[in-house]
Amino acid sequence: MDLLKIELVVSIGCTEPIAIAYAAALARKYVIGKEIKMIMVKASRNVIKNAMSVSIPGIGSCGINLAAAIGTFPESQDINFELLSDLEPGVLENALNMIKRKLVIVRLADSTKKLYIEVVIETEKAHSRVIIEDQHDNVVLVEVDDKKIDDYQGNGGSKYNK
């Protein structure tokens, strides 16, 4: 039973798109600037395979680019694996607009890990990067302008404000 408590994380939807949205939300939380110029998602083959074919909850559509774009919008709520529940009106339209404008790029990661997600967000002022490895909620790196953030917080507020 203890193993289940350790391994299970409450998630809204399939864990691959949620993990991508989670990484994007963390990257957005720490980057300075209002206007997103680019979102780059690099993922391992397994993540790409799984994330491309499962529906994002409450959206009725799928895709890595959509999960990443949507993940950048719940700026005011806690960042956890339920971040896609109760999306505010307009989020889907805004995310689709980002994709239409080709602001979201998806690439195969140069990693031997079965589970690897890297999200880079660039704004008019700065850039941030988040890496998740091995487990869907295992954040191994949060960077802002190439400086590692050691005290990042997945939930709640951040001292790194926009």
VMD Tcl script that builds the backbone (N, CA, C; Angstrom):
set m [mol new atoms 486]
animate dup $m
set s [atomselect $m all]
$s set {name element resname resid chain x y z} {
  {N N MET 1 A 0.819 -1.190 0.000}
  {CA C MET 1 A 0.000 0.000 0.000}
  {C C MET 1 A 0.862 1.252 0.000}
  {N N ASP 2 A 1.979 1.243 0.715}
  {CA C ASP 2 A 2.867 2.408 0.734}
  {C C ASP 2 A 3.418 2.710 -0.649}
  {N N LEU 3 A 3.710 1.667 -1.432}
  {CA C LEU 3 A 4.208 1.861 -2.788}
  {C C LEU 3 A 3.174 2.594 -3.636}
  {N N LEU 4 A 1.906 2.247 -3.483}
  {CA C LEU 4 A 0.860 2.938 -4.231}
  {C C LEU 4 A 0.787 4.409 -3.843}
  {N N LYS 5 A 0.910 4.704 -2.572}
  {CA C LYS 5 A 0.876 6.101 -2.123}
  {C C LYS 5 A 2.034 6.901 -2.702}
  {N N ILE 6 A 3.183 6.271 -2.839}
  {CA C ILE 6 A 4.354 6.938 -3.400}
  {C C ILE 6 A 4.192 7.138 -4.897}
  {N N GLU 7 A 3.717 6.111 -5.589}
  {CA C GLU 7 A 3.685 6.123 -7.050}
  {C C GLU 7 A 2.481 6.838 -7.650}
  {N N LEU 8 A 1.365 6.898 -6.955}
  {CA C LEU 8 A 0.166 7.490 -7.532}
  {C C LEU 8 A 0.106 8.986 -7.285}
  {N N VAL 9 A -0.218 9.719 -8.360}
  {CA C VAL 9 A -0.376 11.162 -8.293}
  {C C VAL 9 A -1.728 11.479 -8.881}
  {N N VAL 10 A -2.510 12.327 -8.208}
  {CA C VAL 10 A -3.805 12.717 -8.752}
  {C C VAL 10 A -3.565 13.514 -10.017}
  {N N SER 11 A -4.217 13.087 -11.094}
  {CA C SER 11 A -4.024 13.707 -12.395}
  {C C SER 11 A -5.369 13.801 -13.097}
  {N N ILE 12 A -5.556 14.899 -13.813}
  {CA C ILE 12 A -6.744 15.032 -14.648}
  {C C ILE 12 A -6.313 14.658 -16.056}
  {N N GLY 13 A -6.636 13.451 -16.491}
  {CA C GLY 13 A -6.287 12.996 -17.835}
  {C C GLY 13 A -5.051 12.127 -17.847}
  {N N CYS 14 A -4.640 11.737 -19.057}
  {CA C CYS 14 A -3.458 10.904 -19.257}
  {C C CYS 14 A -2.215 11.665 -18.792}
  {N N THR 15 A -1.299 10.968 -18.193}
  {CA C THR 15 A -0.169 11.630 -17.556}
  {C C THR 15 A 0.808 12.292 -18.527}
  {N N GLU 16 A 0.963 11.815 -19.758}
  {CA C GLU 16 A 1.910 12.459 -20.669}
  {C C GLU 16 A 1.504 13.894 -21.024}
  {N N PRO 17 A 0.272 14.124 -21.532}
  {CA C PRO 17 A -0.075 15.520 -21.804}
  {C C PRO 17 A -0.132 16.376 -20.547}
  {N N ILE 18 A -0.525 15.793 -19.432}
  {CA C ILE 18 A -0.564 16.551 -18.184}
  {C C ILE 18 A 0.854 16.918 -17.753}
  {N N ALA 19 A 1.796 16.000 -17.887}
  {CA C ALA 19 A 3.188 16.290 -17.520}
  {C C ALA 19 A 3.761 17.389 -18.409}
  {N N ILE 20 A 3.401 17.392 -19.678}
  {CA C ILE 20 A 3.851 18.453 -20.594}
  {C C ILE 20 A 3.241 19.788 -20.167}
  {N N ALA 21 A 1.947 19.796 -19.885}
  {CA C ALA 21 A 1.286 21.016 -19.422}
  {C C ALA 21 A 1.898 21.483 -18.104}
  {N N TYR 22 A 2.203 20.552 -17.222}
  {CA C TYR 22 A 2.821 20.857 -15.927}
  {C C TYR 22 A 4.184 21.528 -16.125}
  {N N ALA 23 A 5.014 20.948 -16.996}
  {CA C ALA 23 A 6.338 21.538 -17.277}
  {C C ALA 23 A 6.186 22.932 -17.881}
  {N N ALA 24 A 5.239 23.099 -18.792}
  {CA C ALA 24 A 5.000 24.409 -19.406}
  {C C ALA 24 A 4.516 25.416 -18.367}
  {N N ALA 25 A 3.651 24.969 -17.474}
  {CA C ALA 25 A 3.141 25.863 -16.427}
  {C C ALA 25 A 4.265 26.316 -15.496}
  {N N LEU 26 A 5.155 25.400 -15.128}
  {CA C LEU 26 A 6.294 25.775 -14.286}
  {C C LEU 26 A 7.221 26.745 -15.017}
  {N N ALA 27 A 7.500 26.451 -16.284}
  {CA C ALA 27 A 8.368 27.346 -17.058}
  {C C ALA 27 A 7.746 28.727 -17.170}
  {N N ARG 28 A 6.434 28.787 -17.383}
  {CA C ARG 28 A 5.735 30.074 -17.485}
  {C C ARG 28 A 5.737 30.809 -16.153}
  {N N LYS 29 A 5.612 30.059 -15.084}
  {CA C LYS 29 A 5.566 30.663 -13.758}
  {C C LYS 29 A 6.848 31.434 -13.444}
  {N N TYR 30 A 7.981 30.930 -13.878}
  {CA C TYR 30 A 9.258 31.512 -13.519}
  {C C TYR 30 A 9.808 32.505 -14.529}
  {N N VAL 31 A 9.334 32.488 -15.752}
  {CA C VAL 31 A 9.883 33.399 -16.752}
  {C C VAL 31 A 9.304 34.793 -16.571}
  {N N ILE 32 A 10.129 35.795 -16.761}
  {CA C ILE 32 A 9.699 37.184 -16.666}
  {C C ILE 32 A 9.204 37.614 -18.044}
  {N N GLY 33 A 8.131 38.375 -18.075}
  {CA C GLY 33 A 7.604 38.880 -19.336}
  {C C GLY 33 A 6.178 38.436 -19.549}
  {N N LYS 34 A 5.454 39.207 -20.272}
  {CA C LYS 34 A 4.032 38.933 -20.522}
  {C C LYS 34 A 3.799 38.182 -21.822}
  {N N GLU 35 A 4.531 38.540 -22.875}
  {CA C GLU 35 A 4.247 37.997 -24.199}
  {C C GLU 35 A 5.144 36.799 -24.507}
  {N N ILE 36 A 4.525 35.647 -24.690}
  {CA C ILE 36 A 5.285 34.451 -25.051}
  {C C ILE 36 A 5.645 34.532 -26.530}
  {N N LYS 37 A 6.937 34.451 -26.799}
  {CA C LYS 37 A 7.435 34.485 -28.179}
  {C C LYS 37 A 7.611 33.082 -28.749}
  {N N MET 38 A 7.881 32.099 -27.851}
  {CA C MET 38 A 8.125 30.737 -28.309}
  {C C MET 38 A 8.018 29.761 -27.148}
  {N N ILE 39 A 7.443 28.596 -27.436}
  {CA C ILE 39 A 7.447 27.461 -26.507}
  {C C ILE 39 A 8.079 26.306 -27.266}
  {N N MET 40 A 9.163 25.777 -26.751}
  {CA C MET 40 A 9.826 24.622 -27.359}
  {C C MET 40 A 9.633 23.430 -26.432}
  {N N VAL 41 A 9.089 22.355 -26.973}
  {CA C VAL 41 A 8.920 21.118 -26.213}
  {C C VAL 41 A 9.803 20.060 -26.856}
  {N N LYS 42 A 10.675 19.483 -26.053}
  {CA C LYS 42 A 11.474 18.337 -26.491}
  {C C LYS 42 A 11.066 17.172 -25.607}
  {N N ALA 43 A 10.777 16.046 -26.235}
  {CA C ALA 43 A 10.307 14.893 -25.466}
  {C C ALA 43 A 10.878 13.602 -26.035}
  {N N SER 44 A 10.933 12.589 -25.177}
  {CA C SER 44 A 11.392 11.267 -25.601}
  {C C SER 44 A 10.343 10.607 -26.489}
  {N N ARG 45 A 10.757 9.582 -27.204}
  {CA C ARG 45 A 9.845 8.877 -28.123}
  {C C ARG 45 A 8.587 8.373 -27.426}
  {N N ASN 46 A 8.755 7.780 -26.254}
  {CA C ASN 46 A 7.599 7.240 -25.531}
  {C C ASN 46 A 6.606 8.333 -25.169}
  {N N VAL 47 A 7.108 9.457 -24.711}
  {CA C VAL 47 A 6.226 10.561 -24.347}
  {C C VAL 47 A 5.503 11.078 -25.585}
  {N N ILE 48 A 6.223 11.253 -26.674}
  {CA C ILE 48 A 5.610 11.739 -27.913}
  {C C ILE 48 A 4.528 10.777 -28.382}
  {N N LYS 49 A 4.846 9.500 -28.389}
  {CA C LYS 49 A 3.875 8.483 -28.843}
  {C C LYS 49 A 2.600 8.536 -28.015}
  {N N ASN 50 A 2.750 8.598 -26.708}
  {CA C ASN 50 A 1.585 8.591 -25.830}
  {C C ASN 50 A 0.830 9.918 -25.858}
  {N N ALA 51 A 1.553 11.017 -25.848}
  {CA C ALA 51 A 0.901 12.329 -25.765}
  {C C ALA 51 A 0.191 12.728 -27.054}
  {N N MET 52 A 0.637 12.221 -28.178}
  {CA C MET 52 A 0.031 12.616 -29.451}
  {C C MET 52 A -1.331 11.969 -29.682}
  {N N SER 53 A -1.609 10.890 -28.976}
  {CA C SER 53 A -2.817 10.139 -29.306}
  {C C SER 53 A -3.893 10.132 -28.230}
  {N N VAL 54 A -3.668 10.825 -27.124}
  {CA C VAL 54 A -4.683 10.831 -26.065}
  {C C VAL 54 A -5.307 12.208 -25.940}
  {N N SER 55 A -6.574 12.203 -25.626}
  {CA C SER 55 A -7.329 13.445 -25.525}
  {C C SER 55 A -6.977 14.205 -24.253}
  {N N ILE 56 A -6.918 15.510 -24.369}
  {CA C ILE 56 A -6.682 16.378 -23.216}
  {C C ILE 56 A -8.037 16.603 -22.549}
  {N N PRO 57 A -8.136 16.350 -21.257}
  {CA C PRO 57 A -9.431 16.423 -20.580}
  {C C PRO 57 A -10.086 17.796 -20.695}
  {N N GLY 58 A -11.376 17.770 -20.965}
  {CA C GLY 58 A -12.146 18.996 -21.062}
  {C C GLY 58 A -11.961 19.751 -22.360}
  {N N ILE 59 A -11.080 19.259 -23.221}
  {CA C ILE 59 A -10.766 19.946 -24.470}
  {C C ILE 59 A -11.345 19.199 -25.666}
  {N N GLY 60 A -11.284 17.857 -25.621}
  {CA C GLY 60 A -11.779 17.050 -26.727}
  {C C GLY 60 A -10.830 17.015 -27.900}
  {N N SER 61 A -9.585 17.370 -27.669}
  {CA C SER 61 A -8.566 17.349 -28.709}
  {C C SER 61 A -7.285 16.828 -28.089}
  {N N CYS 62 A -6.294 16.546 -28.914}
  {CA C CYS 62 A -5.043 16.028 -28.386}
  {C C CYS 62 A -3.864 16.744 -29.036}
  {N N GLY 63 A -2.675 16.489 -28.522}
  {CA C GLY 63 A -1.466 17.041 -29.101}
  {C C GLY 63 A -0.530 17.620 -28.064}
  {N N ILE 64 A 0.745 17.425 -28.321}
  {CA C ILE 64 A 1.780 17.949 -27.434}
  {C C ILE 64 A 1.764 19.472 -27.459}
  {N N ASN 65 A 1.645 20.032 -28.656}
  {CA C ASN 65 A 1.657 21.489 -28.759}
  {C C ASN 65 A 0.479 22.120 -28.022}
  {N N LEU 66 A -0.677 21.478 -28.092}
  {CA C LEU 66 A -1.859 21.993 -27.403}
  {C C LEU 66 A -1.699 21.884 -25.880}
  {N N ALA 67 A -1.179 20.762 -25.410}
  {CA C ALA 67 A -0.961 20.584 -23.966}
  {C C ALA 67 A 0.011 21.639 -23.436}
  {N N ALA 68 A 1.088 21.888 -24.188}
  {CA C ALA 68 A 2.070 22.887 -23.758}
  {C C ALA 68 A 1.469 24.287 -23.751}
  {N N ALA 69 A 0.754 24.632 -24.808}
  {CA C ALA 69 A 0.159 25.973 -24.894}
  {C C ALA 69 A -0.867 26.186 -23.786}
  {N N ILE 70 A -1.714 25.209 -23.567}
  {CA C ILE 70 A -2.724 25.334 -22.512}
  {C C ILE 70 A -2.053 25.440 -21.147}
  {N N GLY 71 A -0.963 24.726 -20.944}
  {CA C GLY 71 A -0.249 24.757 -19.671}
  {C C GLY 71 A 0.287 26.127 -19.294}
  {N N THR 72 A 0.446 27.014 -20.264}
  {CA C THR 72 A 0.993 28.344 -19.953}
  {C C THR 72 A -0.060 29.317 -19.449}
  {N N PHE 73 A -1.330 28.940 -19.465}
  {CA C PHE 73 A -2.383 29.886 -19.124}
  {C C PHE 73 A -2.861 29.893 -17.676}
  {N N PRO 74 A -2.871 28.812 -16.942}
  {CA C PRO 74 A -3.397 28.930 -15.563}
  {C C PRO 74 A -2.376 29.552 -14.619}
  {N N GLU 75 A -1.974 30.787 -14.905}
  {CA C GLU 75 A -0.922 31.447 -14.130}
  {C C GLU 75 A -1.284 31.664 -12.670}
  {N N SER 76 A -2.558 31.848 -12.399}
  {CA C SER 76 A -2.940 32.214 -11.039}
  {C C SER 76 A -3.228 31.022 -10.132}
  {N N GLN 77 A -3.332 29.832 -10.671}
  {CA C GLN 77 A -3.686 28.693 -9.831}
  {C C GLN 77 A -2.462 27.871 -9.457}
  {N N ASP 78 A -2.646 26.974 -8.514}
  {CA C ASP 78 A -1.572 26.071 -8.129}
  {C C ASP 78 A -1.162 25.236 -9.323}
  {N N ILE 79 A 0.132 24.970 -9.400}
  {CA C ILE 79 A 0.638 24.152 -10.490}
  {C C ILE 79 A 0.814 22.737 -9.957}
  {N N ASN 80 A -0.082 21.870 -10.373}
  {CA C ASN 80 A -0.022 20.463 -10.011}
  {C C ASN 80 A -0.649 19.663 -11.154}
  {N N PHE 81 A -0.858 18.395 -10.947}
  {CA C PHE 81 A -1.357 17.552 -12.038}
  {C C PHE 81 A -2.862 17.692 -12.273}
  {N N GLU 82 A -3.484 18.614 -11.571}
  {CA C GLU 82 A -4.892 18.921 -11.810}
  {C C GLU 82 A -5.054 20.303 -12.464}
  {N N LEU 83 A -3.959 20.844 -12.987}
  {CA C LEU 83 A -3.990 22.207 -13.500}
  {C C LEU 83 A -4.913 22.398 -14.691}
  {N N LEU 84 A -5.314 21.341 -15.372}
  {CA C LEU 84 A -6.199 21.496 -16.523}
  {C C LEU 84 A -7.678 21.386 -16.160}
  {N N SER 85 A -7.959 21.186 -14.873}
  {CA C SER 85 A -9.361 21.176 -14.469}
  {C C SER 85 A -9.812 22.622 -14.313}
  {N N ASP 86 A -11.043 22.876 -14.617}
  {CA C ASP 86 A -11.619 24.217 -14.458}
  {C C ASP 86 A -10.848 25.298 -15.214}
  {N N LEU 87 A -10.559 25.021 -16.490}
  {CA C LEU 87 A -9.893 26.043 -17.297}
  {C C LEU 87 A -10.834 27.223 -17.503}
  {N N GLU 88 A -10.277 28.397 -17.450}
  {CA C GLU 88 A -11.074 29.597 -17.635}
  {C C GLU 88 A -11.486 29.731 -19.094}
  {N N PRO 89 A -12.611 30.396 -19.341}
  {CA C PRO 89 A -13.064 30.608 -20.716}
  {C C PRO 89 A -11.989 31.341 -21.521}
  {N N GLY 90 A -11.830 30.945 -22.750}
  {CA C GLY 90 A -10.864 31.587 -23.631}
  {C C GLY 90 A -9.513 30.916 -23.686}
  {N N VAL 91 A -9.214 30.019 -22.739}
  {CA C VAL 91 A -7.903 29.378 -22.711}
  {C C VAL 91 A -7.676 28.554 -23.976}
  {N N LEU 92 A -8.647 27.742 -24.364}
  {CA C LEU 92 A -8.488 26.921 -25.565}
  {C C LEU 92 A -8.283 27.803 -26.792}
  {N N GLU 93 A -9.095 28.828 -26.926}
  {CA C GLU 93 A -8.963 29.738 -28.073}
  {C C GLU 93 A -7.579 30.392 -28.101}
  {N N ASN 94 A -7.107 30.849 -26.948}
  {CA C ASN 94 A -5.774 31.457 -26.868}
  {C C ASN 94 A -4.676 30.448 -27.200}
  {N N ALA 95 A -4.808 29.222 -26.708}
  {CA C ALA 95 A -3.813 28.183 -26.990}
  {C C ALA 95 A -3.801 27.845 -28.482}
  {N N LEU 96 A -4.969 27.704 -29.079}
  {CA C LEU 96 A -5.048 27.411 -30.515}
  {C C LEU 96 A -4.465 28.560 -31.338}
  {N N ASN 97 A -4.649 29.776 -30.875}
  {CA C ASN 97 A -4.067 30.929 -31.555}
  {C C ASN 97 A -2.543 30.881 -31.503}
  {N N MET 98 A -1.978 30.465 -30.365}
  {CA C MET 98 A -0.524 30.323 -30.254}
  {C C MET 98 A -0.002 29.291 -31.251}
  {N N ILE 99 A -0.743 28.199 -31.390}
  {CA C ILE 99 A -0.342 27.144 -32.321}
  {C C ILE 99 A -0.449 27.641 -33.766}
  {N N LYS 100 A -1.517 28.316 -34.061}
  {CA C LYS 100 A -1.723 28.867 -35.414}
  {C C LYS 100 A -0.598 29.840 -35.779}
  {N N ARG 101 A -0.135 30.603 -34.800}
  {CA C ARG 101 A 0.948 31.566 -35.027}
  {C C ARG 101 A 2.325 30.895 -35.007}
  {N N LYS 102 A 2.333 29.567 -34.860}
  {CA C LYS 102 A 3.562 28.759 -34.861}
  {C C LYS 102 A 4.521 29.136 -33.722}
  {N N LEU 103 A 3.947 29.444 -32.566}
  {CA C LEU 103 A 4.755 29.773 -31.396}
  {C C LEU 103 A 5.167 28.531 -30.613}
  {N N VAL 104 A 4.533 27.393 -30.905}
  {CA C VAL 104 A 4.816 26.155 -30.176}
  {C C VAL 104 A 5.520 25.188 -31.122}
  {N N ILE 105 A 6.705 24.760 -30.719}
  {CA C ILE 105 A 7.531 23.860 -31.525}
  {C C ILE 105 A 7.730 22.576 -30.727}
  {N N VAL 106 A 7.581 21.435 -31.390}
  {CA C VAL 106 A 7.764 20.132 -30.733}
  {C C VAL 106 A 8.874 19.383 -31.459}
  {N N ARG 107 A 9.813 18.861 -30.694}
  {CA C ARG 107 A 10.943 18.123 -31.244}
  {C C ARG 107 A 11.183 16.846 -30.439}
  {N N LEU 108 A 11.821 15.893 -31.088}
  {CA C LEU 108 A 12.281 14.685 -30.410}
  {C C LEU 108 A 13.515 15.056 -29.599}
  {N N ALA 109 A 13.525 14.694 -28.341}
  {CA C ALA 109 A 14.656 15.007 -27.457}
  {C C ALA 109 A 15.830 14.088 -27.748}
  {N N ASP 110 A 17.002 14.605 -27.573}
  {CA C ASP 110 A 18.228 13.823 -27.686}
  {C C ASP 110 A 18.535 13.257 -26.305}
  {N N SER 111 A 17.732 12.274 -25.909}
  {CA C SER 111 A 17.859 11.689 -24.576}
  {C C SER 111 A 17.614 10.188 -24.655}
  {N N THR 112 A 18.315 9.449 -23.841}
  {CA C THR 112 A 18.102 8.001 -23.789}
  {C C THR 112 A 17.015 7.621 -22.786}
  {N N LYS 113 A 16.517 8.597 -22.056}
  {CA C LYS 113 A 15.474 8.345 -21.059}
  {C C LYS 113 A 14.172 7.959 -21.746}
  {N N LYS 114 A 13.443 7.029 -21.146}
  {CA C LYS 114 A 12.121 6.674 -21.674}
  {C C LYS 114 A 11.120 7.789 -21.416}
  {N N LEU 115 A 11.271 8.451 -20.286}
  {CA C LEU 115 A 10.395 9.575 -19.966}
  {C C LEU 115 A 11.265 10.813 -19.805}
  {N N TYR 116 A 11.186 11.695 -20.781}
  {CA C TYR 116 A 11.950 12.935 -20.777}
  {C C TYR 116 A 11.093 14.017 -21.409}
  {N N ILE 117 A 10.925 15.113 -20.679}
  {CA C ILE 117 A 10.182 16.268 -21.178}
  {C C ILE 117 A 10.995 17.512 -20.839}
  {N N GLU 118 A 11.237 18.329 -21.841}
  {CA C GLU 118 A 11.922 19.601 -21.645}
  {C C GLU 118 A 11.059 20.682 -22.286}
  {N N VAL 119 A 10.776 21.718 -21.545}
  {CA C VAL 119 A 9.995 22.838 -22.069}
  {C C VAL 119 A 10.796 24.115 -21.866}
  {N N VAL 120 A 10.971 24.854 -22.955}
  {CA C VAL 120 A 11.626 26.152 -22.923}
  {C C VAL 120 A 10.597 27.191 -23.345}
  {N N ILE 121 A 10.489 28.250 -22.575}
  {CA C ILE 121 A 9.597 29.356 -22.928}
  {C C ILE 121 A 10.435 30.621 -23.042}
  {N N GLU 122 A 10.237 31.325 -24.153}
  {CA C GLU 122 A 10.882 32.616 -24.355}
  {C C GLU 122 A 9.809 33.695 -24.382}
  {N N THR 123 A 10.070 34.767 -23.668}
  {CA C THR 123 A 9.203 35.941 -23.707}
  {C C THR 123 A 10.018 37.104 -24.268}
  {N N GLU 124 A 9.412 38.268 -24.281}
  {CA C GLU 124 A 10.119 39.453 -24.768}
  {C C GLU 124 A 11.241 39.877 -23.815}
  {N N LYS 125 A 11.262 39.317 -22.593}
  {CA C LYS 125 A 12.242 39.732 -21.593}
  {C C LYS 125 A 13.231 38.645 -21.166}
  {N N ALA 126 A 12.846 37.379 -21.255}
  {CA C ALA 126 A 13.677 36.330 -20.672}
  {C C ALA 126 A 13.309 34.970 -21.260}
  {N N HIS 127 A 13.985 33.934 -20.758}
  {CA C HIS 127 A 13.617 32.559 -21.117}
  {C C HIS 127 A 13.760 31.666 -19.887}
  {N N SER 128 A 12.984 30.588 -19.896}
  {CA C SER 128 A 13.045 29.630 -18.798}
  {C C SER 128 A 13.031 28.223 -19.378}
  {N N ARG 129 A 13.486 27.279 -18.573}
  {CA C ARG 129 A 13.538 25.880 -19.015}
  {C C ARG 129 A 13.218 24.982 -17.839}
  {N N VAL 130 A 12.394 23.967 -18.116}
  {CA C VAL 130 A 12.030 22.959 -17.117}
  {C C VAL 130 A 12.281 21.588 -17.728}
  {N N ILE 131 A 12.883 20.703 -16.958}
  {CA C ILE 131 A 13.114 19.323 -17.409}
  {C C ILE 131 A 12.498 18.366 -16.401}
  {N N ILE 132 A 11.758 17.405 -16.935}
  {CA C ILE 132 A 11.171 16.310 -16.163}
  {C C ILE 132 A 11.778 15.021 -16.696}
  {N N GLU 133 A 12.207 14.142 -15.787}
  {CA C GLU 133 A 12.804 12.864 -16.187}
  {C C GLU 133 A 12.275 11.719 -15.332}
  {N N ASP 134 A 12.210 10.550 -15.944}
  {CA C ASP 134 A 11.969 9.257 -15.284}
  {C C ASP 134 A 10.559 9.062 -14.726}
  {N N GLN 135 A 9.989 10.053 -14.079}
  {CA C GLN 135 A 8.620 9.996 -13.577}
  {C C GLN 135 A 7.917 11.279 -13.992}
  {N N HIS 136 A 6.620 11.203 -14.173}
  {CA C HIS 136 A 5.858 12.323 -14.724}
  {C C HIS 136 A 5.932 13.604 -13.910}
  {N N ASP 137 A 6.199 13.501 -12.620}
  {CA C ASP 137 A 6.266 14.685 -11.771}
  {C C ASP 137 A 7.662 14.921 -11.194}
  {N N ASN 138 A 8.665 14.285 -11.786}
  {CA C ASN 138 A 10.037 14.396 -11.302}
  {C C ASN 138 A 10.763 15.544 -12.017}
  {N N VAL 139 A 10.602 16.748 -11.499}
  {CA C VAL 139 A 11.248 17.920 -12.069}
  {C C VAL 139 A 12.713 17.915 -11.617}
  {N N VAL 140 A 13.624 17.809 -12.579}
  {CA C VAL 140 A 15.046 17.761 -12.245}
  {C C VAL 140 A 15.745 19.092 -12.485}
  {N N LEU 141 A 15.089 19.994 -13.218}
  {CA C LEU 141 A 15.716 21.287 -13.480}
  {C C LEU 141 A 14.665 22.360 -13.746}
  {N N VAL 142 A 14.864 23.507 -13.115}
  {CA C VAL 142 A 14.132 24.727 -13.440}
  {C C VAL 142 A 15.200 25.805 -13.595}
  {N N GLU 143 A 15.234 26.430 -14.761}
  {CA C GLU 143 A 16.201 27.486 -15.047}
  {C C GLU 143 A 15.489 28.742 -15.531}
  {N N VAL 144 A 16.047 29.885 -15.193}
  {CA C VAL 144 A 15.616 31.160 -15.745}
  {C C VAL 144 A 16.868 31.865 -16.242}
  {N N ASP 145 A 16.871 32.197 -17.531}
  {CA C ASP 145 A 18.035 32.850 -18.150}
  {C C ASP 145 A 19.326 32.115 -17.802}
  {N N ASP 146 A 19.275 30.787 -17.947}
  {CA C ASP 146 A 20.418 29.891 -17.751}
  {C C ASP 146 A 20.918 29.809 -16.307}
  {N N LYS 147 A 20.129 30.289 -15.363}
  {CA C LYS 147 A 20.484 30.172 -13.951}
  {C C LYS 147 A 19.526 29.211 -13.274}
  {N N LYS 148 A 20.086 28.193 -12.638}
  {CA C LYS 148 A 19.280 27.175 -11.974}
  {C C LYS 148 A 18.534 27.765 -10.791}
  {N N ILE 149 A 17.253 27.418 -10.691}
  {CA C ILE 149 A 16.420 27.819 -9.560}
  {C C ILE 149 A 16.358 26.618 -8.619}
  {N N ASP 150 A 16.970 26.756 -7.462}
  {CA C ASP 150 A 17.025 25.643 -6.517}
  {C C ASP 150 A 15.785 25.547 -5.642}
  {N N ASP 151 A 15.079 26.646 -5.485}
  {CA C ASP 151 A 13.948 26.649 -4.559}
  {C C ASP 151 A 12.617 26.809 -5.284}
  {N N TYR 152 A 12.523 26.189 -6.467}
  {CA C TYR 152 A 11.262 26.291 -7.213}
  {C C TYR 152 A 10.147 25.614 -6.433}
  {N N GLN 153 A 8.935 26.052 -6.736}
  {CA C GLN 153 A 7.752 25.506 -6.070}
  {C C GLN 153 A 6.752 25.080 -7.129}
  {N N GLY 154 A 6.384 23.830 -7.125}
  {CA C GLY 154 A 5.369 23.364 -8.059}
  {C C GLY 154 A 4.000 23.908 -7.709}
  {N N ASN 155 A 3.722 24.025 -6.448}
  {CA C ASN 155 A 2.430 24.539 -5.988}
  {C C ASN 155 A 2.613 25.907 -5.354}
  {N N GLY 156 A 1.571 26.684 -5.419}
  {CA C GLY 156 A 1.574 27.968 -4.731}
  {C C GLY 156 A 2.347 29.040 -5.461}
  {N N GLY 157 A 2.715 30.063 -4.725}
  {CA C GLY 157 A 3.336 31.236 -5.317}
  {C C GLY 157 A 4.827 31.088 -5.502}
  {N N SER 158 A 5.384 32.041 -6.202}
  {CA C SER 158 A 6.807 32.069 -6.451}
  {C C SER 158 A 7.352 33.441 -6.112}
  {N N LYS 159 A 8.583 33.500 -5.706}
  {CA C LYS 159 A 9.184 34.797 -5.477}
  {C C LYS 159 A 9.630 35.418 -6.798}
  {N N TYR 160 A 9.579 34.657 -7.876}
  {CA C TYR 160 A 9.957 35.146 -9.195}
  {C C TYR 160 A 8.700 35.619 -9.896}
  {N N ASN 161 A 8.364 36.862 -9.721}
  {CA C ASN 161 A 7.122 37.396 -10.250}
  {C C ASN 161 A 7.338 38.043 -11.599}
  {N N LYS 162 A 6.242 38.140 -12.333}
  {CA C LYS 162 A 6.290 38.772 -13.639}
  {C C LYS 162 A 6.369 40.248 -13.421}
}
mol reanalyze $m
mol bondsrecalc $m
mol representation Tube
mol addrep $m
